[in-house]
């Protein structure tokens, strides 16, 4: 951000609410959130919440696709990732194609994976649900939550707060008769004058049988933020980041994507990992912060194949059916609640937006 742009941002921030209303009576001169419906293409019929703030952050919330963040920009430049799928609505069955139907839907900046399974498709023991037809449970790739429709609890801008904030809340349920009944309550906030998207999740087992819990925040970056200049830094193994930063990140027709577990190196309660591009808008970064207690696993997904071209940071909590105590696995009993939070700051590499 240039000195003049920083000064203009400070002036807007410091302006009284009454004075701001003289210049933009409903606030849309600096921030907005509005509910729209897609009218054409593969996503026709689905609801989107469009958000923008005074520092140049814009994003979409896909209300009917797990209340995920489907797109993100900073100063009009794309940060997130989108696939050829075009956010289809209604989504394709995730159980199709031997459990990889997820790939027919996969699209967006943040795709939440879970809530009772992450990773490859597999079958699990289903005796916990006590039913003759559910002796086994089939888990499709990365679970079912990202294809579930949310109930929109509310959205708006709280101009009366000391720090005015844009907010949206939704409830997403993943359930089956004689199966899991998991409810995700999600609140997404962004300060009108700030640089950080905050996702606050509460998952409750509203069923009466024990159910495994697992979640990945599949945070996906695409072109032009992702290109040969993209670098990774922060609370990650220095050997890994050095190798990543030196590798050839150009798209290749025959690139085989892969996931890599990455060691988080901080002993602090919150870990921070940064992705940056030093050549984009004079230097642009996305800084991901998360609680190590809430999300003890972390990895990076490289998909530098032509026509896909994506990079993902993936804070996660895994479920191991063997119950290995060091993997952070959780089984939710009836009424149990688990929380997780993700913070994503967008701005210049030299400082705050």
KARANOR-V566513 format. One record per residue. N is the residue number from 1. PSI is psi in whole degrees, 0 to 359 (* if undefined). OMEGA is omega in radians with two decimals (* if undefined). D_LAST is the distance of its C-alpha to the last C-alpha in Angstrom with 2 decimals. Layout:
n | psi | omega | d_last
N | PSI | OMEGA | D_LAST
N | PSI | OMEGA | D_LAST
This chain:
n | psi | omega | d_last
1 | 133 | 3.12 | 6.91
2 | 163 | 3.13 | 10.24
3 | 319 | -3.12 | 11.47
4 | 322 | 3.11 | 12.68
5 | 319 | 3.10 | 9.61
6 | 320 | 3.14 | 7.91
7 | 319 | 3.12 | 11.38
8 | 319 | 3.13 | 11.72
9 | 318 | 3.13 | 8.83
10 | 321 | -3.14 | 10.57
11 | 316 | 3.12 | 13.86
12 | 316 | -3.10 | 13.35
13 | 320 | -3.05 | 12.28
14 | 350 | -3.12 | 15.30
15 | 140 | 3.10 | 17.67
16 | 158 | -3.14 | 20.47
17 | 319 | -3.14 | 21.13
18 | 317 | 3.14 | 24.34
19 | 322 | 3.11 | 22.87
20 | 320 | -3.13 | 20.18
21 | 334 | 3.07 | 23.17
22 | 334 | -3.03 | 24.96
23 | 330 | 3.10 | 22.39
24 | 94 | -2.87 | 21.59
25 | 326 | 3.13 | 24.40
26 | 8 | 3.07 | 23.24
27 | 355 | -3.05 | 19.46
28 | 349 | 3.03 | 19.08
29 | 340 | -3.13 | 17.59
30 | 335 | -3.08 | 14.25
31 | 155 | -3.12 | 14.83
32 | 151 | 2.91 | 17.70
33 | 130 | -3.12 | 19.53
34 | 149 | -3.13 | 22.92
35 | 125 | 3.14 | 25.68
36 | 164 | 3.04 | 27.19
37 | 133 | 3.12 | 30.00
38 | 131 | -3.03 | 30.26
39 | 358 | -3.10 | 33.33
40 | 160 | 3.05 | 34.03
41 | 189 | -3.07 | 34.08
42 | 332 | -3.10 | 34.26
43 | 13 | -3.06 | 31.97
44 | 131 | 3.07 | 33.99
45 | 343 | -3.10 | 34.34
46 | 155 | -3.13 | 31.38
47 | 139 | 3.05 | 28.87
48 | 139 | 2.93 | 25.12
49 | 122 | 3.13 | 22.51
50 | 129 | -3.03 | 19.82
51 | 139 | 2.95 | 16.47
52 | 151 | -3.14 | 13.57
53 | 183 | -2.99 | 11.09
54 | 344 | -3.10 | 9.69
55 | 3 | 3.06 | 6.11
56 | 8 | 3.09 | 8.19
57 | 132 | 3.03 | 9.10
58 | 141 | 3.06 | 12.89
59 | 165 | 3.10 | 15.54
60 | 143 | 2.99 | 19.27
61 | 122 | 3.13 | 21.41
62 | 92 | -3.04 | 24.90
63 | 322 | -3.07 | 27.01
64 | 9 | 3.11 | 30.18
65 | 62 | 3.06 | 28.96
66 | 11 | -3.08 | 28.37
67 | 36 | 3.13 | 25.44
68 | 163 | 3.06 | 23.27
69 | 108 | -2.96 | 19.95
70 | 345 | 3.11 | 21.50
71 | 153 | 3.10 | 18.68
72 | 137 | 3.08 | 14.91
73 | 157 | 2.97 | 12.91
74 | 120 | -3.08 | 9.52
75 | 37 | 3.07 | 10.12
76 | 358 | -3.11 | 13.71
77 | 135 | -3.06 | 14.13
78 | 130 | 3.05 | 15.85
79 | 318 | -3.06 | 14.58
80 | 191 | -3.05 | 17.48
81 | 141 | 3.02 | 21.20
82 | 144 | -3.07 | 24.10
83 | 180 | 3.09 | 27.78
84 | 348 | -3.06 | 30.83
85 | 331 | 3.10 | 31.77
86 | 35 | 3.11 | 29.75
87 | 63 | -3.02 | 29.20
88 | 145 | 3.09 | 32.96
89 | 129 | -0.10 | 34.35
90 | 157 | -3.13 | 36.49
91 | 154 | 3.05 | 35.44
92 | 157 | 3.13 | 38.11
93 | 126 | 3.11 | 40.00
94 | 344 | 3.13 | 38.34
95 | 348 | -3.08 | 41.89
96 | 166 | 3.05 | 43.05
97 | 48 | -3.14 | 43.76
98 | 34 | 3.02 | 44.73
99 | 7 | 3.11 | 41.51
100 | 24 | 3.05 | 38.93
101 | 341 | 3.05 | 38.47
102 | 322 | -3.08 | 34.83
103 | 341 | 3.06 | 34.29
104 | 341 | -3.13 | 35.40
105 | 337 | -2.92 | 32.50
106 | 119 | -3.05 | 29.77
107 | 137 | 2.99 | 26.65
108 | 164 | -3.13 | 23.01
109 | 310 | 3.07 | 19.65
110 | 124 | 3.06 | 20.99
111 | 113 | 3.14 | 24.77
112 | 130 | 3.13 | 26.22
113 | 137 | -3.09 | 29.50
114 | 202 | 0.16 | 32.25
115 | 350 | 3.12 | 33.42
116 | 3 | -3.11 | 36.74
117 | 141 | 2.92 | 36.31
118 | 161 | -3.12 | 33.93
119 | 196 | -3.05 | 35.02
120 | 158 | 3.11 | 38.03
121 | 139 | 3.10 | 40.56
122 | 169 | 3.05 | 43.39
123 | 145 | -3.08 | 46.02
124 | 157 | 3.07 | 46.11
125 | 133 | -3.11 | 48.84
126 | 13 | -3.08 | 48.91
127 | 336 | -3.12 | 51.66
128 | 339 | -3.10 | 49.30
129 | 356 | 2.97 | 49.43
130 | 62 | 3.08 | 53.26
131 | 140 | -3.02 | 54.26
132 | 333 | -3.13 | 56.80
133 | 4 | -3.12 | 54.59
134 | 49 | 3.06 | 51.51
135 | 339 | 3.02 | 52.81
136 | 153 | 3.07 | 49.91
137 | 130 | 3.08 | 46.31
138 | 125 | 3.11 | 44.73
139 | 113 | 3.04 | 41.05
140 | 165 | 3.11 | 39.42
141 | 123 | 3.05 | 36.66
142 | 20 | 2.98 | 33.59
143 | 195 | -2.94 | 35.21
144 | 349 | -2.92 | 35.15
145 | 329 | -3.05 | 32.25
146 | 349 | 3.12 | 29.98
147 | 8 | -3.11 | 32.77
148 | 143 | 3.12 | 33.49
149 | 139 | 3.12 | 32.86
150 | 153 | 2.86 | 30.99
151 | 123 | -3.09 | 32.22
152 | 113 | -3.11 | 29.46
153 | 327 | 3.14 | 29.48
154 | 166 | 3.09 | 27.12
155 | 161 | 3.11 | 23.76
156 | 193 | 3.06 | 22.12
157 | 124 | 3.10 | 19.67
158 | 93 | -3.14 | 20.62
159 | 346 | -3.09 | 20.09
160 | 347 | -3.13 | 22.42
161 | 155 | 3.08 | 20.31
162 | 323 | 3.05 | 18.96
163 | 96 | -3.07 | 15.48
164 | 137 | -3.00 | 16.09
165 | 141 | 3.00 | 15.70
166 | 135 | -3.06 | 16.50
167 | 154 | 3.03 | 19.15
168 | 142 | -3.14 | 21.81
169 | 141 | 3.10 | 24.77
170 | 160 | 3.13 | 27.45
171 | 129 | -3.12 | 30.50
172 | 128 | -3.12 | 31.73
173 | 136 | 3.00 | 35.21
174 | 114 | -3.01 | 36.79
175 | 160 | 3.01 | 40.53
176 | 146 | 3.01 | 44.06
177 | 133 | -3.02 | 47.50
178 | 39 | 3.10 | 48.84
179 | 202 | -3.11 | 45.44
180 | 155 | 3.04 | 42.03
181 | 82 | -3.07 | 40.48
182 | 134 | -3.09 | 36.86
183 | 125 | 3.09 | 34.39
184 | 121 | 3.02 | 30.60
185 | 119 | -3.02 | 28.78
186 | 135 | 3.03 | 25.08
187 | 128 | 3.12 | 22.37
188 | 128 | -3.12 | 18.89
189 | 154 | 3.05 | 16.26
190 | 124 | 3.08 | 12.70
191 | 142 | 3.11 | 11.64
192 | 324 | -3.09 | 11.68
193 | 10 | -3.03 | 8.74
194 | 186 | -3.08 | 7.15
195 | 8 | -2.97 | 5.68
196 | 122 | 2.99 | 9.25
197 | 125 | -3.11 | 12.41
198 | 123 | 3.09 | 15.38
199 | 118 | -3.12 | 18.83
200 | 118 | -3.05 | 21.73
201 | 141 | 2.99 | 25.17
202 | 124 | 3.10 | 28.70
203 | 129 | -3.14 | 31.64
204 | 138 | 2.97 | 35.16
205 | 101 | 3.14 | 38.52
206 | 7 | 2.99 | 40.33
207 | 188 | -3.09 | 43.34
208 | 13 | 3.06 | 46.25
209 | 148 | 3.10 | 46.41
210 | 139 | -3.07 | 44.33
211 | 133 | 3.07 | 41.60
212 | 152 | 3.11 | 39.42
213 | 132 | 3.08 | 35.64
214 | 148 | -3.12 | 33.20
215 | 143 | 2.94 | 29.65
216 | 135 | 2.89 | 27.18
217 | 99 | -3.09 | 23.61
218 | 91 | -3.04 | 23.88
219 | 110 | -2.92 | 20.24
220 | 132 | 3.13 | 20.79
221 | 143 | -3.13 | 18.92
222 | 182 | -3.11 | 20.40
223 | 143 | 0.09 | 20.55
224 | 356 | 3.09 | 18.84
225 | 321 | 3.04 | 16.25
226 | 116 | 2.98 | 19.48
227 | 197 | -3.06 | 21.70
228 | 337 | -3.08 | 23.56
229 | 356 | -3.05 | 20.54
230 | 135 | -3.10 | 19.01
231 | 154 | 3.07 | 19.09
232 | 138 | 3.11 | 19.22
233 | 181 | 3.10 | 18.76
234 | 212 | -3.02 | 18.59
235 | 54 | 3.12 | 21.43
236 | 161 | 3.14 | 23.73
237 | 126 | -3.07 | 26.99
238 | 327 | 3.11 | 26.52
239 | 318 | 3.13 | 29.45
240 | 312 | -3.10 | 27.94
241 | 323 | 3.11 | 24.55
242 | 316 | 3.12 | 26.49
243 | 316 | 3.13 | 28.73
244 | 314 | -3.07 | 26.03
245 | 334 | -3.12 | 24.06
246 | 345 | -3.02 | 27.38
247 | 160 | 3.12 | 28.76
248 | 115 | -3.09 | 29.22
249 | 16 | 3.08 | 26.74
250 | 148 | 3.10 | 28.23
251 | 142 | 3.14 | 29.70
252 | 141 | -3.09 | 33.43
253 | 327 | -3.03 | 36.05
254 | 20 | -3.12 | 37.70
255 | 132 | 3.10 | 34.75
256 | 115 | -3.05 | 35.58
257 | 155 | 3.07 | 32.60
258 | 156 | 3.10 | 32.52
259 | 141 | 3.14 | 30.86
260 | 121 | 2.98 | 30.50
261 | 136 | -3.08 | 30.46
262 | 132 | -3.14 | 28.04
263 | 127 | 3.00 | 28.62
264 | 129 | -2.93 | 25.94
265 | 348 | -3.11 | 26.52
266 | 150 | 2.99 | 25.04
267 | 0 | 3.13 | 27.38
268 | 159 | -3.12 | 24.70
269 | 331 | -3.11 | 24.64
270 | 131 | 3.08 | 21.19
271 | 147 | 3.11 | 20.52
272 | 129 | 3.10 | 17.26
273 | 135 | -3.08 | 17.38
274 | 138 | 2.95 | 14.83
275 | 133 | -3.09 | 15.35
276 | 158 | 3.03 | 13.94
277 | 106 | -3.02 | 15.04
278 | 348 | -3.09 | 15.14
279 | 349 | -3.05 | 16.55
280 | 119 | -3.12 | 14.41
281 | 35 | -3.13 | 12.31
282 | 8 | -3.13 | 12.77
283 | 114 | -3.07 | 11.58
284 | 142 | 3.14 | 9.82
285 | 155 | 2.96 | 10.06
286 | 122 | -3.06 | 11.01
287 | 118 | -3.08 | 11.87
288 | 126 | 3.09 | 14.90
289 | 142 | -3.12 | 16.41
290 | 156 | 3.12 | 19.89
291 | 129 | 3.11 | 22.98
292 | 333 | 3.09 | 25.63
293 | 319 | -3.14 | 28.30
294 | 325 | -3.05 | 27.31
295 | 82 | -2.99 | 26.56
296 | 349 | -3.13 | 28.67
297 | 153 | 3.13 | 28.74
298 | 144 | 3.10 | 26.22
299 | 171 | 3.13 | 26.68
300 | 134 | 3.10 | 25.43
301 | 124 | 3.05 | 26.97
302 | 128 | 3.09 | 27.45
303 | 67 | -3.04 | 28.75
304 | 31 | 3.10 | 28.72
305 | 140 | 3.12 | 31.66
306 | 135 | 3.13 | 31.82
307 | 348 | 3.01 | 31.07
308 | 296 | 3.02 | 29.25
309 | 81 | -3.10 | 26.69
310 | 154 | 3.00 | 24.45
311 | 136 | 3.14 | 22.91
312 | 138 | 2.87 | 22.49
313 | 138 | -2.96 | 21.42
314 | 82 | 2.93 | 23.85
315 | 142 | -2.99 | 23.84
316 | 161 | 2.84 | 27.26
317 | 123 | -3.07 | 30.29
318 | 157 | 2.97 | 33.49
319 | 123 | 3.08 | 36.95
320 | 118 | -3.10 | 39.91
321 | 341 | 3.06 | 43.21
322 | 350 | 3.05 | 44.96
323 | 33 | 3.11 | 42.86
324 | 122 | -2.96 | 41.86
325 | 342 | -3.08 | 40.58
326 | 359 | -3.04 | 37.88
327 | 1 | 3.13 | 35.97
328 | 15 | -3.07 | 34.44
329 | 150 | -3.10 | 36.61
330 | 134 | 2.90 | 37.14
331 | 124 | -3.12 | 39.98
332 | 121 | 3.00 | 39.39
333 | 170 | 3.14 | 42.52
334 | 126 | 3.11 | 43.20
335 | 353 | 3.14 | 40.64
336 | 148 | -3.12 | 38.38
337 | 141 | 3.04 | 34.64
338 | 143 | -3.09 | 31.82
339 | 152 | 3.01 | 28.10
340 | 151 | -3.09 | 25.02
341 | 140 | 3.07 | 21.26
342 | 135 | 3.07 | 18.44
343 | 130 | -3.10 | 14.72
344 | 110 | -3.14 | 12.40
345 | 128 | 3.12 | 8.72
346 | 136 | 3.12 | 7.16
347 | 195 | -3.13 | 4.68
348 | 154 | -3.12 | 6.18
349 | 339 | -3.05 | 9.17
350 | 350 | -3.12 | 9.12
351 | 198 | -3.11 | 6.62
352 | 150 | 3.13 | 3.79
353 | * | * | 0.00
